Amino acid sequence: MNSNISSRIAYVNGLVSGLEINKDSKEGKVLLEIIKILYDLSEKVSDLSEAQKHMHRHIDAVDEDLADLTDSILYDDYESLEDEENNFEEIKCPNCHDLVYVDKDMMGQKEEIICPNCKGKISLLLKKEDENK
């Protein structure tokens, strides 16, 4: 695209040269300055186009890295959740009958817990006695 713009500017420059306009006249100075501006703009557009292509490649690389990192984090979280699944005991609250999950380590340390749903007391001793039977 930019080469097309550059070639069109060169064509206009050729037309102006072919008109044999006096470069010292007011009209000649204006036309030559316009052509210089067009060349400068074409160069800036070319620079911006290259920078945009470079940025696009960089963003694609960052996007791929971010996707890999996200997958890794989600996979690690899933694995840790699977490991933690075996560390909890499911207890039914005698008051509200909702299921409550209690850390197995806590079961040996406390005799009772408070139900997070109904705020009633749940005895851990009963559950421990059930396991021993």
C-alpha positions in Angstrom: 0.0 0.0 0.0 2.7 2.4 1.0 4.7 1.7 -2.2 1.5 2.6 -4.1 1.4 6.0 -2.3 5.1 6.6 -2.9 4.7 5.8 -6.6 1.7 8.1 -6.9 3.6 11.0 -5.2 6.5 10.4 -7.6 4.0 10.5 -10.5 2.6 13.9 -9.3 6.2 15.1 -8.9 6.9 14.1 -12.5 3.7 15.9 -13.6 4.8 19.1 -11.8 8.3 18.8 -13.4 6.8 18.3 -16.8 4.8 21.4 -16.5 8.0 23.3 -16.3 6.7 25.5 -13.5 9.1 28.2 -12.3 10.4 27.0 -8.9 10.9 30.6 -7.9 7.2 31.6 -8.5 4.6 31.6 -5.8 2.8 28.7 -7.4 6.0 26.7 -8.0 7.1 27.1 -4.3 3.6 26.0 -3.1 3.6 22.9 -5.4 7.1 21.9 -4.5 6.4 22.3 -0.8 3.2 20.2 -1.1 5.2 17.4 -2.8 7.8 17.5 -0.1 5.1 17.3 2.5 3.6 14.3 0.6 6.9 12.5 0.6 7.3 13.2 4.4 3.8 11.9 5.0 4.5 8.8 2.9 7.6 8.1 4.9 5.8 8.5 8.2 3.0 6.2 7.0 5.6 3.6 6.1 7.3 3.9 9.5 3.9 3.6 11.3 3.0 0.6 9.2 6.2 -1.2 10.1 5.9 -0.3 13.7 2.3 -1.6 13.7 3.4 -4.9 12.1 6.1 -5.2 14.7 3.6 -4.4 17.5 1.2 -6.9 16.1 3.8 -9.7 16.2 4.8 -8.7 19.7 1.1 -8.7 20.9 0.6 -12.1 19.3 3.6 -13.5 21.2 2.4 -11.9 24.5 -1.1 -13.4 23.9 0.4 -16.8 23.3 2.5 -16.5 26.5 -0.5 -15.3 28.5 -2.6 -18.2 27.2 0.1 -20.7 28.2 0.4 -19.1 31.6 -3.4 -19.1 32.1 -3.6 -22.7 31.2 -0.8 -23.6 33.5 -2.4 -21.7 36.4 -5.8 -23.2 35.8 -4.3 -26.7 35.5 -2.3 -26.2 38.7 -5.4 -25.0 40.6 -7.3 -27.9 39.4 -4.6 -30.3 40.6 -4.5 -28.7 44.0 -8.2 -28.9 44.3 -8.1 -32.6 43.5 -5.5 -33.0 46.2 -7.5 -31.0 48.7 -10.7 -33.0 47.9 -9.3 -35.9 49.9 -8.5 -33.7 52.9 -12.2 -32.9 53.7 -14.9 -34.8 55.4 -18.5 -34.3 54.5 -20.9 -33.9 57.5 -24.6 -33.3 57.4 -25.7 -30.6 59.8 -28.3 -32.0 62.3 -30.1 -28.6 62.4 -30.5 -27.5 58.8 -29.5 -30.8 57.1 -27.1 -29.0 54.7 -23.8 -30.6 53.9 -20.7 -29.0 55.6 -17.2 -29.9 54.6 -14.7 -30.1 57.5 -10.9 -30.3 57.2 -9.9 -33.7 58.4 -7.1 -32.2 60.5 -9.6 -30.0 62.3 -11.7 -33.1 63.2 -9.0 -34.2 65.6 -8.5 -30.8 67.1 -12.1 -29.6 67.8 -15.1 -31.3 69.4 -17.6 -29.1 67.6 -17.9 -26.6 64.8 -20.5 -23.9 63.9 -22.5 -24.6 60.8 -21.8 -21.8 58.3 -25.4 -22.0 57.0 -27.6 -22.0 60.2 -25.0 -21.1 62.8 -26.0 -24.2 64.8 -23.4 -26.4 66.6 -22.3 -29.6 64.9 -20.6 -32.2 67.1 -17.4 -33.6 65.5 -17.3 -36.3 68.3 -20.4 -38.0 66.9 -18.8 -38.2 63.4 -15.6 -39.6 64.9 -17.5 -42.2 66.9 -19.3 -43.2 63.7 -16.0 -43.7 61.9 -14.7 -45.9 64.7 -17.7 -48.3 64.5 
